[in-house]
Amino acid sequence: MPYRVGLGLDAHAFQEGRRLVLGGVEIPHERGLAGHSDADVLVHALMDALLGACGERDIGERFPDTDPAYRDISSLVLLEEVMGLVSEKGYRVVNVDCVVVAQEPRLSPHIPEMRSRISAFLGVPPEQVGIKATTTEGMGFTGRGEGIAALATVLLAMQEP
């Protein structure tokens, strides 16, 4: 198939005493996200979308939270490994589109840096990395400020021979 589409979703609760990392960027906030790695929900959703487009299982299967090697690891390191698999399977990223769902903190000032950071790992220009932030108007766990969720879609194309 010349094109493959993937969809990813991730969510993490806030946790005191951790730093907040989204899209590979540290965001000033009084709480970070709970998780085995750096808990970067945006990169996690993106990796799941990439793996899904390749017909692979999710990041929990590939990078289990029972493995101490992944403790506090940067999700960008894991993204680099996932991109190696994408390439091995003969695909390249055409574009990605992501949404971060968070009542707090305000993310729009950080989106350009997130796009730049992620695009470097995907091997595409920042213009091919869509990142949007939204709230849920106070509804649900994100609206109550209990955590952050992210969704990602990706389009892969077969690499030129």
Sequence and secondary structure as in RCSB ss.txt:
>XXXX:A:sequence
MPYRVGLGLDAHAFQEGRRLVLGGVEIPHERGLAGHSDADVLVHALMDALLGACGERDIGERFPDTDPAYRDISS
LVLLEEVMGLVSEKGYRVVNVDCVVVAQEPRLSPHIPEMRSRISAFLGVPPEQVGIKATTTEGMGFTGRGEGIAA
LATVLLAMQEP
>XXXX:A:secstr
  EEEEEEEEEEEEEET  EEETTEEE  SEEE SSS   HHHHHHHHHHHHHTT   HHHHS TT GGGTT  H
HHHHHHHHHHHHHTTEEEEEEEEEEE SSS  GGGHHHHHHHHHHHHTS GGGEEEEEE  TT HHHHTTSEEEE
EEEEEEEE   
